């Protein structure tokens, strides 16, 4: 006879807590507050190593408890998990845990991981997890086991009764990490789910009911934005409570998420910095009031194709912009003088032609986008991966479809929008990990109030770095790269050639093919095949060509005899806009104390040297190289990189400023969240 009572007489009937939507309120910042954060950031950014030293008491706390848990049977360890849950909830204060309590949780999780996964956390992984649990960004070298490190923080947060979102940069890594770490969470009695692209609303809603949710930052951000749109239309909390009591639900639309609780972000600098230059926008497709009909797109493309560069428009070197000249506007006016349709309206006509020119001269197939299954798919400039469900706005996407001879898709109306900065600042707490946070430490603090802790490596770093080789022309650079790869291939060393774009990968492949060198090229599609190719990049004599970000999150294991032969050689073919991306590519070799070598081959014709005001720097660099040699050019290229980083940081600040202004002026219009 069970002693469970179906209807306990003392139980009180309570309305369910429906909109317990965990999130932090928007920060009210004055200009003085932002200026003070700016000053603080300069000091906070310099304390990354000292901050890591301050984390070391957690190691003593873990050792204090580990012998007790090691002596337990599996059944006793599971019973200890139940006791730990109670302790964590009792000692949790304002999102923080005392170091001894956190150490106890880490010791139990570490012991369980050793039994279930066959992997015990290193001390440096404990330090990284403690940094994340304290709301910091842990900078950990590539290959230090960040996925396993995260389980300590994730499980501790979940056991304390708080839901945790684990964000990665793509669907494949989200599914892989959830699968690999799942047995540990099962042992601890924690539920988990994965939010992936293409899932239906009910599936996502069920996923967000679990203790731990894996997914990409884009998917979670858009789910939150959809929830905000629902709450804006039906904000009544009482109605939602009543609907929950009605069998089958009531008339209000269900929310997907439970709010923004605790977030652990993998590759935090890429998510919080690189992708933050683009706002999140939810659009609705269909024939929209004020939208341009297909005839306007067609007329605009025809007119643009008839315009001549230099006479009707200009392409300022290095600036991603087309400028229509006065003669161009005169040409368009003469072209439409006898028309009486929408294209004859100057504002519509000029906008359509401007977008057509952008599509023709600024957005190139294989670089900004690819065509797959009869559709234009945008290529993310930060990751080199396609974004099948994303479109350009303001008619640009339709113009590119016309350019490629595809069917014009319906125009879209903006329903809700939000910046990544505002989205992440609404989480009750954020912790993150990446291999390259230090270069962005100032911005991480000023925008998100996230400090960086530089975690030491588990084993000494013995990789070597060759001096940059710089050439005056791109052709000379590629010839030198081909010769170098041929020599390494003949010696049996694996080579990973990192490129900036798909077009550069195609150029590298053509050069290698011409030289008769067998190689693998990664496309812009991120999936398990890409990860498998990158994982094999350490085999003897293997040559792999990939964009700088391809296969990120995948370990490259060295094949037999490769370590004794010098390890993996990573060749960087040009500098990226951000030094952090260069460092991410360099980190693909020399993992966990293995040998490796980084080499960079640069030229004055690289994309970075075509930026604003670059012509003068290019001429000066060329003149200096005639006197001091080509190595002197490297300093000019690094200076261009710094300038570009500054411009991108300014664009992110401008986006935040515009977001604040739109929030103040247009919140009532329905265009914002």
C-alpha positions as CSV (number, residue, x, y, z in Angstrom):
1,X,0.0,0.0,0.0
2,X,1.5,3.3,-1.1
3,X,1.6,6.0,1.5
4,X,1.1,8.6,-1.3
5,X,-2.1,10.5,-0.8
6,X,-3.9,11.6,-4.0
7,X,-5.7,14.5,-2.3
8,X,-3.8,15.7,0.8
9,X,-6.3,17.5,3.0
10,X,-4.0,20.4,3.9
11,X,-3.0,21.2,0.4
12,X,-3.9,24.8,-0.7
13,X,-5.2,25.5,-4.2
14,X,-3.0,28.2,-5.8
15,X,-3.1,29.8,-9.2
16,X,0.0,28.8,-11.2
17,X,2.8,31.3,-11.6
18,X,2.5,31.7,-15.3
19,X,4.6,34.7,-16.4
20,X,7.5,34.1,-14.1
21,X,9.7,35.1,-17.0
22,X,13.2,35.3,-15.6
23,X,15.1,38.3,-17.1
24,X,17.0,41.3,-15.9
25,X,15.5,44.7,-16.6
26,X,17.1,47.1,-19.1
27,X,19.9,49.1,-17.6
28,X,19.1,52.8,-17.3
29,X,22.5,54.3,-18.2
30,X,23.3,58.0,-18.5
31,X,26.1,59.5,-20.5
32,X,28.1,59.7,-17.2
33,X,27.5,56.0,-16.5
34,X,28.8,55.1,-20.0
35,X,31.8,57.3,-19.7
36,X,32.7,55.8,-16.3
37,X,32.3,52.3,-17.7
38,X,34.7,53.4,-20.5
39,X,37.3,54.4,-18.0
40,X,36.7,51.2,-15.9
41,X,37.2,49.0,-18.9
42,X,40.7,50.1,-19.4
43,X,41.6,48.9,-15.9
44,X,39.4,45.8,-15.9
45,X,41.0,44.6,-19.2
46,X,44.4,44.6,-17.7
47,X,43.5,42.3,-14.7
48,X,42.8,39.1,-16.6
49,X,45.8,37.2,-15.2
50,X,45.3,38.5,-11.6
51,X,41.6,37.5,-11.8
52,X,42.7,34.0,-12.6
53,X,44.9,33.9,-9.5
54,X,41.9,34.9,-7.4
55,X,40.0,31.8,-8.6
56,X,42.5,29.4,-7.1
57,X,40.7,28.9,-3.7
58,X,38.2,26.7,-5.6
59,X,40.9,24.1,-6.2
60,X,41.4,23.7,-2.5
61,X,37.7,23.5,-1.9
62,X,37.4,20.7,-4.5
63,X,40.2,18.7,-3.0
64,X,38.6,19.0,0.4
65,X,35.6,17.0,-0.8
66,X,36.9,14.8,-3.5
67,X,38.2,11.9,-1.3
68,X,34.8,11.5,0.3
69,X,33.0,11.3,-3.1
70,X,35.6,9.0,-4.5
71,X,34.9,6.4,-1.8
72,X,31.2,6.3,-2.5
73,X,29.4,3.7,-4.6
74,X,27.3,4.9,-7.6
75,X,24.1,4.6,-5.5
76,X,25.6,6.6,-2.6
77,X,26.8,9.2,-5.1
78,X,23.3,9.6,-6.6
79,X,22.0,10.0,-3.0
80,X,24.6,12.7,-2.4
81,X,23.3,14.5,-5.5
82,X,19.9,14.9,-3.8
83,X,21.6,16.3,-0.6
84,X,23.7,18.7,-2.8
85,X,20.6,20.0,-4.5
86,X,19.2,21.1,-1.1
87,X,22.5,22.6,0.0
88,X,22.9,24.6,-3.2
89,X,19.4,26.1,-3.0
90,X,19.9,27.0,0.6
91,X,23.2,28.7,0.1
92,X,22.4,30.5,-3.1
93,X,22.4,34.3,-2.6
94,X,21.8,36.7,-5.5
95,X,23.1,34.3,-8.1
96,X,26.3,33.6,-6.1
97,X,27.5,30.5,-4.2
98,X,30.2,30.4,-1.5
99,X,33.4,28.9,-2.7
100,X,33.2,25.9,-0.4
101,X,29.7,25.0,-1.6
102,X,30.7,25.4,-5.2
103,X,33.8,23.3,-4.5
104,X,31.6,20.6,-3.1
105,X,29.4,20.6,-6.2
106,X,32.4,20.6,-8.5
107,X,34.0,17.6,-6.6
108,X,30.8,15.6,-7.0
109,X,30.4,16.4,-10.6
110,X,34.0,15.7,-11.3
111,X,33.7,12.3,-9.7
112,X,30.5,11.5,-11.6
113,X,32.2,12.6,-14.9
114,X,35.1,10.3,-14.3
115,X,32.7,7.3,-13.8
116,X,30.2,8.1,-16.5
117,X,32.2,9.8,-19.3
118,X,35.6,8.4,-18.4
119,X,37.0,12.0,-18.2
120,X,38.0,13.8,-15.0
121,X,38.3,17.6,-15.1
122,X,41.8,19.1,-15.0
123,X,42.5,21.9,-12.5
124,X,42.5,24.5,-15.2
125,X,39.0,23.3,-16.3
126,X,37.9,23.8,-12.7
127,X,39.3,27.3,-12.7
128,X,37.5,28.1,-16.0
129,X,34.2,26.7,-14.7
130,X,34.4,28.8,-11.5
131,X,35.1,31.9,-13.5
132,X,31.9,31.3,-15.6
133,X,29.9,30.6,-12.4
134,X,31.0,34.0,-11.1
135,X,29.8,35.7,-14.3
136,X,33.1,36.1,-16.0
137,X,34.6,35.1,-19.4
138,X,37.2,32.4,-19.1
139,X,39.9,32.7,-21.8
140,X,41.1,29.1,-22.3
141,X,43.5,28.1,-25.1
142,X,42.1,26.2,-28.0
143,X,42.2,22.4,-27.2
144,X,41.9,22.8,-23.4
145,X,38.6,21.0,-23.2
146,X,36.1,23.8,-22.9
147,X,33.1,21.5,-23.5
148,X,34.0,19.3,-20.5
149,X,34.9,22.4,-18.5
150,X,31.4,23.8,-19.1
151,X,29.7,20.8,-17.5
152,X,30.9,21.8,-14.1
153,X,29.2,25.2,-14.3
154,X,26.2,24.0,-16.2
155,X,25.4,21.2,-13.8
156,X,26.0,23.3,-10.7
157,X,23.6,26.0,-11.9
158,X,21.0,23.4,-12.8
159,X,21.3,21.6,-9.5
160,X,20.8,24.9,-7.7
161,X,17.3,25.1,-9.3
162,X,18.1,27.6,-12.0
163,X,17.6,26.8,-15.7
164,X,20.7,27.2,-17.9
165,X,21.0,28.0,-21.6
166,X,24.2,26.6,-23.2
167,X,24.9,28.5,-26.4
168,X,27.2,27.4,-29.2
169,X,28.0,28.8,-32.6
170,X,26.1,26.3,-34.7
171,X,23.5,23.5,-34.6
172,X,26.0,20.7,-35.1
173,X,28.1,21.7,-32.1
174,X,24.9,22.2,-30.0
175,X,23.7,18.7,-30.8
176,X,27.1,17.1,-30.4
177,X,27.8,18.7,-27.0
178,X,24.4,17.8,-25.7
179,X,24.9,14.2,-26.8
180,X,28.4,13.9,-25.4
181,X,27.7,15.3,-22.0
182,X,24.1,13.9,-21.7
183,X,25.1,10.7,-19.7
184,X,26.6,12.9,-17.0
185,X,23.5,15.0,-16.7
186,X,21.4,11.8,-16.6
187,X,23.4,10.5,-13.8
188,X,22.9,13.7,-11.9
189,X,19.1,13.6,-12.5
190,X,19.0,16.6,-14.7
191,X,16.9,16.9,-17.8
192,X,18.3,18.4,-21.1
193,X,17.1,19.3,-24.6
194,X,18.5,20.9,-27.7
195,X,16.9,23.7,-29.7
196,X,17.8,23.4,-33.4
197,X,16.9,25.2,-36.6
198,X,13.7,24.0,-38.2
199,X,12.0,22.7,-35.0
200,X,8.3,23.4,-34.5
201,X,6.9,25.7,-31.9
202,X,5.6,22.9,-29.6
203,X,8.9,21.1,-29.8
204,X,10.8,24.2,-28.8
205,X,8.3,24.9,-26.0
206,X,8.9,21.4,-24.6
207,X,12.7,21.9,-24.9
208,X,12.6,25.1,-22.8
209,X,10.9,23.2,-19.9
210,X,14.1,21.2,-19.3
211,X,16.8,22.0,-16.8
212,X,19.5,22.5,-19.4
213,X,18.9,23.8,-23.0
214,X,21.6,23.6,-25.7
215,X,21.3,25.7,-28.8
216,X,22.7,28.5,-30.9
217,X,22.6,32.1,-29.9
218,X,20.5,33.0,-33.0
219,X,17.8,30.4,-32.3
220,X,17.5,31.4,-28.6
221,X,17.5,35.1,-29.4
222,X,14.8,34.7,-32.0
223,X,12.7,32.6,-29.7
224,X,12.9,35.3,-27.0
225,X,12.0,38.0,-29.6
226,X,8.9,35.9,-30.5
227,X,7.9,35.6,-26.9
228,X,8.3,39.4,-26.4
229,X,6.0,40.0,-29.5
230,X,3.4,37.7,-27.9
231,X,3.6,39.4,-24.5
232,X,3.3,42.8,-26.3
233,X,0.0,41.7,-27.9
234,X,-1.4,40.0,-24.8
235,X,0.4,41.2,-21.7
236,X,-2.3,40.1,-19.2
237,X,-0.8,37.9,-16.6
238,X,-4.2,36.9,-15.1
239,X,-5.6,35.7,-18.4
240,X,-2.6,33.4,-18.8
241,X,-3.2,32.0,-15.4
242,X,-6.8,31.2,-16.2
243,X,-5.8,29.7,-19.5
244,X,-3.5,27.3,-17.7
245,X,-6.4,26.0,-15.6
246,X,-8.6,25.4,-18.7
247,X,-8.2,21.9,-20.2
248,X,-6.5,22.2,-23.6
249,X,-5.5,25.8,-22.9
250,X,-7.1,29.1,-23.4
251,X,-7.1,31.7,-26.2
252,X,-3.7,33.2,-25.4
253,X,-0.8,32.1,-27.5
254,X,1.7,30.0,-25.5
255,X,5.2,31.3,-24.8
256,X,8.2,29.3,-25.9
257,X,10.8,30.2,-23.2
258,X,10.7,30.5,-19.4
259,X,12.8,33.6,-19.6
260,X,16.5,34.4,-19.7
261,X,18.0,32.7,-16.6
262,X,21.7,31.7,-16.7
263,X,23.6,31.6,-19.9
264,X,26.9,29.8,-20.6
265,X,28.3,30.9,-23.9
266,X,30.8,29.0,-25.9
267,X,33.1,31.1,-28.2
268,X,31.8,34.1,-26.3
269,X,33.8,36.7,-28.2
270,X,32.3,35.6,-31.5
271,X,28.8,35.6,-30.1
272,X,29.0,38.8,-28.0
273,X,31.3,40.9,-30.2
274,X,31.5,39.8,-33.8
275,X,27.8,39.0,-34.4
276,X,26.7,42.1,-32.4
277,X,27.0,44.3,-35.4
278,X,23.8,42.9,-36.9
279,X,20.5,43.5,-35.2
280,X,18.0,40.7,-34.6
281,X,14.9,41.2,-36.8
282,X,11.7,39.1,-37.1
283,X,9.9,39.7,-40.4
284,X,6.6,38.5,-41.9
285,X,6.4,37.5,-45.5
286,X,3.7,38.5,-47.9
287,X,2.4,41.3,-50.0
288,X,2.8,44.3,-47.7
289,X,1.6,47.8,-47.7
290,X,4.4,50.0,-49.0
291,X,6.3,47.0,-50.3
292,X,7.8,47.1,-53.8
293,X,6.1,45.0,-56.5
294,X,8.2,42.7,-58.7
295,X,8.0,45.1,-61.6
296,X,10.0,47.7,-59.6
297,X,12.7,45.2,-58.9
298,X,12.9,44.2,-62.5
299,X,13.0,47.8,-63.8
300,X,15.6,48.7,-61.2
301,X,17.9,45.9,-62.2
302,X,17.5,46.7,-65.9
303,X,18.3,50.3,-65.2
304,X,21.4,49.5,-63.1
305,X,22.8,47.2,-65.8
306,X,22.6,50.1,-68.2
307,X,24.7,52.4,-66.0
308,X,28.4,52.9,-66.5
309,X,30.9,53.0,-63.7
310,X,32.8,56.3,-63.6
311,X,30.0,58.1,-65.5
312,X,26.9,57.2,-63.6
313,X,28.2,55.8,-60.3
314,X,31.5,55.2,-58.5
315,X,32.8,52.4,-56.3
316,X,35.0,54.1,-53.6
317,X,38.0,51.8,-53.1
318,X,37.8,49.7,-50.0
319,X,34.4,51.1,-49.0
320,X,31.4,48.7,-49.3
321,X,29.2,51.4,-50.9
322,X,28.0,52.4,-54.4
323,X,27.7,56.2,-54.9
324,X,25.3,57.3,-57.7
325,X,26.6,60.5,-59.3
326,X,24.6,63.5,-60.6
327,X,24.9,62.1,-64.1
328,X,23.4,58.9,-62.8
329,X,20.4,60.5,-61.3
330,X,19.9,62.5,-64.6
331,X,20.1,59.2,-66.5
332,X,17.4,57.6,-64.3
333,X,15.2,60.6,-64.6
334,X,15.4,60.5,-68.4
335,X,14.8,56.8,-68.3
336,X,11.5,57.2,-66.5
337,X,10.2,60.4,-68.1
338,X,7.4,58.5,-70.0
339,X,6.5,56.0,-67.2
340,X,3.5,56.4,-64.9
341,X,4.0,53.4,-62.7
342,X,5.7,53.0,-59.2
343,X,9.1,53.0,-60.7
344,X,8.6,56.6,-62.0
345,X,8.4,57.8,-58.4
346,X,11.9,59.2,-57.7
347,X,12.2,57.9,-54.1
348,X,11.2,54.3,-55.1
349,X,13.2,54.4,-58.3
350,X,16.4,55.6,-56.7
351,X,16.2,53.1,-53.9
352,X,15.6,50.2,-56.3
353,X,18.5,51.2,-58.5
354,X,20.8,51.7,-55.5
355,X,20.0,48.2,-54.2
356,X,20.4,46.7,-57.7
357,X,23.9,48.3,-58.0
358,X,24.7,46.9,-54.5
359,X,23.7,43.5,-55.7
360,X,25.7,43.7,-58.9
361,X,29.0,45.2,-57.6
362,X,29.2,44.6,-53.8
363,X,27.7,41.2,-53.1
364,X,29.4,38.4,-55.0
365,X,28.5,34.7,-55.4
366,X,30.8,32.5,-53.4
367,X,31.7,35.3,-51.0
368,X,28.6,37.0,-49.6
369,X,26.2,34.3,-50.6
370,X,25.8,31.0,-52.4
371,X,22.9,29.5,-54.4
372,X,21.6,26.2,-53.1
373,X,18.3,24.5,-54.0
374,X,17.3,27.4,-56.1
375,X,17.6,29.9,-53.3
376,X,20.1,32.6,-52.2
377,X,21.7,31.6,-48.9
378,X,23.7,34.3,-47.1
379,X,27.2,33.4,-45.9
380,X,28.0,34.7,-42.5
381,X,31.1,36.9,-42.8
382,X,32.3,35.9,-39.3
383,X,31.9,32.2,-39.5
384,X,32.0,31.4,-43.3
385,X,28.8,29.4,-42.9
386,X,25.5,29.7,-44.6
387,X,22.3,31.0,-43.0
388,X,19.5,29.4,-45.0
389,X,16.7,31.1,-43.1
390,X,18.1,34.7,-43.2
391,X,17.4,37.3,-45.8
392,X,18.7,40.8,-46.6
393,X,16.2,43.6,-46.1
394,X,15.1,46.6,-48.1
395,X,14.8,44.8,-51.4
396,X,18.5,43.7,-51.5
397,X,17.7,40.0,-51.3
398,X,15.2,40.3,-54.2
399,X,17.8,42.1,-56.3
400,X,20.3,39.4,-55.7
401,X,17.7,36.8,-56.7
402,X,17.1,38.7,-60.0
403,X,20.9,38.9,-60.6
404,X,21.2,35.1,-60.3
405,X,18.1,34.4,-62.4
406,X,16.0,33.1,-59.6
407,X,12.3,33.6,-58.7
408,X,11.7,36.7,-56.6
409,X,10.7,35.9,-53.1
410,X,8.0,37.9,-51.2
411,X,9.1,41.1,-49.5
412,X,9.2,41.1,-45.7
413,X,7.8,43.4,-43.1
414,X,9.8,44.0,-39.9
415,X,7.6,42.8,-37.0
416,X,10.1,43.0,-34.1
417,X,13.8,43.8,-33.7
418,X,16.4,43.9,-31.0
419,X,20.2,44.1,-30.8
420,X,22.3,41.3,-29.5
421,X,23.6,43.7,-26.8
422,X,20.2,44.3,-25.3
423,X,19.3,40.6,-25.6
424,X,22.3,39.3,-23.6
425,X,22.1,42.1,-21.0
426,X,18.7,40.8,-20.1
427,X,20.0,37.4,-18.9
428,X,20.1,37.3,-15.1
429,X,23.7,36.1,-15.4
430,X,26.2,35.3,-18.2
431,X,29.3,33.2,-18.1
432,X,31.4,32.4,-21.1
433,X,34.5,30.8,-22.5
434,X,36.7,31.3,-25.6
435,X,40.3,31.2,-26.6
436,X,40.5,34.8,-27.6
437,X,38.7,37.0,-25.0
438,X,41.6,39.2,-23.9
439,X,41.7,41.2,-27.1
440,X,38.0,42.1,-26.6
441,X,38.2,42.5,-22.8
442,X,37.6,46.3,-22.8
443,X,34.4,46.0,-24.9
444,X,33.1,43.0,-23.0
445,X,33.2,45.1,-19.8
446,X,31.9,48.3,-21.2
447,X,28.9,46.7,-22.9
448,X,28.1,43.6,-20.8
449,X,30.0,44.2,-17.5
450,X,31.8,40.9,-18.1
451,X,35.4,40.6,-16.9
452,X,37.9,38.3,-18.5
453,X,40.0,35.7,-16.5
454,X,43.0,34.3,-18.4
455,X,43.2,30.6,-17.4
456,X,46.6,29.0,-17.7
457,X,47.2,26.0,-20.0
458,X,47.2,22.5,-18.6
459,X,50.5,21.7,-20.3
460,X,53.2,24.1,-21.5
461,X,52.7,25.7,-24.9
462,X,55.6,24.5,-27.2
463,X,54.3,25.6,-30.6
464,X,56.4,27.9,-32.7
465,X,55.6,30.9,-34.8
466,X,57.5,31.9,-37.9
467,X,58.0,35.6,-38.8
468,X,55.4,36.9,-41.3
469,X,56.3,36.6,-44.9
470,X,55.0,39.6,-46.8
471,X,54.8,40.1,-50.6
472,X,54.0,43.1,-52.8
473,X,51.5,41.1,-55.0
474,X,48.9,38.4,-54.2
475,X,50.3,36.3,-57.1
476,X,53.7,36.2,-55.5
477,X,52.1,35.3,-52.1
478,X,50.2,32.4,-53.6
479,X,53.2,31.0,-55.4
480,X,55.2,31.1,-52.1
481,X,52.3,29.3,-50.3
482,X,52.2,26.6,-52.9
483,X,55.9,26.0,-52.7
484,X,55.8,25.8,-48.9
485,X,52.9,23.4,-48.9
486,X,54.5,21.2,-51.4
487,X,57.7,21.0,-49.2
488,X,55.7,20.2,-46.1
489,X,53.6,17.6,-47.9
490,X,56.7,15.9,-49.2
491,X,58.0,15.7,-45.5
492,X,54.7,14.1,-44.4
493,X,53.6,17.1,-42.3
494,X,49.9,18.0,-42.2
495,X,49.0,21.5,-43.3
496,X,45.9,23.6,-42.5
497,X,45.5,26.6,-44.9
498,X,43.3,29.2,-43.4
499,X,41.5,31.7,-45.7
500,X,39.4,34.7,-45.2
501,X,36.6,33.8,-47.6
502,X,35.1,31.2,-49.9
503,X,36.7,32.9,-52.9
504,X,40.1,32.8,-51.2
505,X,39.6,29.1,-50.5
506,X,38.8,28.5,-54.2
507,X,41.9,30.4,-55.2
508,X,44.0,28.3,-52.8
509,X,42.4,25.1,-54.2
510,X,43.2,26.1,-57.8
511,X,46.8,26.8,-57.0
512,X,47.2,23.4,-55.2
513,X,45.4,21.6,-58.0
514,X,47.8,23.2,-60.5
515,X,50.7,22.0,-58.5
516,X,49.3,18.5,-58.3
517,X,48.9,18.5,-54.5
518,X,45.9,16.5,-53.1
519,X,43.8,18.5,-50.6
520,X,40.4,18.9,-49.0
521,X,38.3,22.1,-49.2
522,X,35.6,22.9,-46.8
523,X,32.5,24.6,-48.2
524,X,30.3,27.1,-46.4
525,X,28.0,24.4,-45.1
526,X,28.5,23.7,-41.4
527,X,27.6,20.1,-40.6
528,X,29.1,16.9,-39.3
529,X,31.1,16.4,-42.6
530,X,33.0,19.6,-42.1
531,X,33.8,18.6,-38.5
532,X,35.0,15.2,-39.8
533,X,37.3,16.8,-42.4
534,X,38.8,19.2,-39.9
535,X,39.3,16.4,-37.4
536,X,41.4,14.6,-40.0
537,X,43.6,17.6,-40.7
538,X,46.3,16.2,-38.4
539,X,46.9,13.1,-40.4
540,X,50.4,12.7,-42.1
541,X,50.7,14.7,-45.3
542,X,47.1,15.9,-45.1
543,X,46.4,19.3,-46.8
544,X,43.2,21.1,-45.7
545,X,41.9,24.4,-47.0
546,X,39.2,26.1,-44.9
547,X,38.0,29.6,-43.9
548,X,39.4,30.9,-40.7
549,X,36.3,29.8,-38.7
550,X,35.4,26.5,-40.4
551,X,35.3,23.5,-38.1
552,X,35.5,25.7,-35.0
553,X,35.0,23.6,-31.8
554,X,36.4,20.4,-33.4
555,X,39.6,18.9,-32.0
556,X,42.4,18.2,-34.6
557,X,44.2,15.0,-33.4
558,X,47.6,14.4,-34.7
559,X,48.2,11.2,-36.7
560,X,50.9,8.6,-36.1
561,X,54.4,10.1,-36.2
562,X,53.1,13.6,-36.8
563,X,54.1,14.9,-33.3
564,X,57.7,13.6,-33.8
565,X,57.7,15.3,-37.3
566,X,56.9,18.8,-35.9
567,X,53.1,18.6,-35.6
568,X,50.4,20.5,-37.6
569,X,51.4,23.5,-39.6
570,X,48.8,26.3,-39.8
571,X,49.3,28.7,-42.7
572,X,47.4,32.0,-42.5
573,X,46.9,33.4,-46.0
574,X,45.8,36.9,-45.0
575,X,44.9,38.9,-41.9
576,X,41.2,39.0,-40.9
577,X,39.5,42.2,-39.8
578,X,40.0,41.1,-36.2
579,X,43.2,39.9,-34.6
580,X,41.0,37.5,-32.5
581,X,40.0,35.5,-35.6
582,X,43.7,35.2,-36.6
583,X,44.4,33.9,-33.1
584,X,41.6,31.4,-33.4
585,X,43.1,29.9,-36.5
586,X,46.6,29.9,-35.0
587,X,45.1,27.9,-32.0
588,X,44.2,25.0,-34.2
589,X,47.8,23.6,-33.7
590,X,49.8,23.0,-30.6
591,X,47.0,21.8,-28.4
592,X,47.6,20.3,-25.0
593,X,51.4,20.7,-25.2
594,X,51.6,19.2,-28.7
595,X,54.1,20.6,-31.2
596,X,52.9,22.9,-34.0
597,X,53.8,25.8,-36.1
598,X,52.1,29.0,-37.3
599,X,53.1,30.8,-40.5
600,X,51.5,33.9,-42.1
601,X,51.8,34.8,-45.8
602,X,50.5,38.3,-46.6
603,X,50.5,40.8,-49.4
604,X,49.7,44.4,-50.2
605,X,46.8,43.3,-52.3
606,X,45.0,41.5,-49.5
607,X,41.4,42.7,-48.6
608,X,42.6,44.3,-45.5
609,X,44.8,46.7,-47.4
610,X,41.8,47.8,-49.6
611,X,40.0,49.5,-46.7
612,X,39.2,53.2,-46.3
613,X,42.3,55.4,-46.6
614,X,44.4,52.3,-47.4
615,X,45.7,53.6,-50.7
616,X,48.2,56.0,-49.0
617,X,49.3,53.3,-46.5
618,X,49.7,50.8,-49.4
619,X,51.9,53.3,-51.4
620,X,54.0,54.1,-48.3
621,X,54.4,50.4,-47.4
622,X,55.6,49.7,-50.9
623,X,58.2,52.5,-50.8
624,X,59.4,51.3,-47.4
625,X,59.7,47.7,-48.6
626,X,62.1,48.9,-51.4
627,X,64.4,50.2,-48.7
628,X,63.9,47.9,-45.7
629,X,62.6,44.8,-47.4
630,X,59.2,43.2,-47.6
631,X,59.1,42.3,-43.9
632,X,58.6,46.0,-43.1
633,X,55.1,45.8,-44.8
634,X,53.9,43.6,-41.9
635,X,53.7,46.6,-39.6
636,X,51.4,48.5,-42.1
637,X,49.1,45.5,-42.4
638,X,48.8,45.2,-38.6
639,X,48.1,48.9,-38.4
640,X,45.3,48.5,-41.0
641,X,43.9,45.6,-38.8
642,X,43.8,47.8,-35.8
643,X,42.0,50.6,-37.7
644,X,39.4,48.1,-39.0
645,X,38.9,46.8,-35.5
646,X,38.3,50.3,-34.3
647,X,35.7,50.9,-37.1
648,X,33.9,47.7,-36.2
649,X,33.8,48.6,-32.5
650,X,32.4,52.1,-33.5
651,X,29.7,50.4,-35.6
652,X,28.7,48.3,-32.6
653,X,28.5,51.4,-30.4
654,X,26.5,53.2,-33.1
655,X,24.1,50.3,-33.2
656,X,23.6,50.4,-29.5
657,X,23.0,54.2,-29.7
658,X,20.4,53.7,-32.4
659,X,18.8,51.0,-30.4
660,X,18.4,53.3,-27.4
661,X,17.0,56.0,-29.6
662,X,14.5,53.7,-31.3
663,X,13.5,52.4,-27.9
664,X,12.7,55.9,-26.7
665,X,11.0,57.1,-29.8
666,X,9.3,54.2,-31.6
667,X,8.5,51.6,-28.9
668,X,4.7,52.1,-29.5
669,X,5.0,51.4,-33.2
670,X,5.3,47.6,-33.0
671,X,8.6,47.6,-34.8
672,X,10.6,46.9,-31.7
673,X,10.3,44.1,-29.2
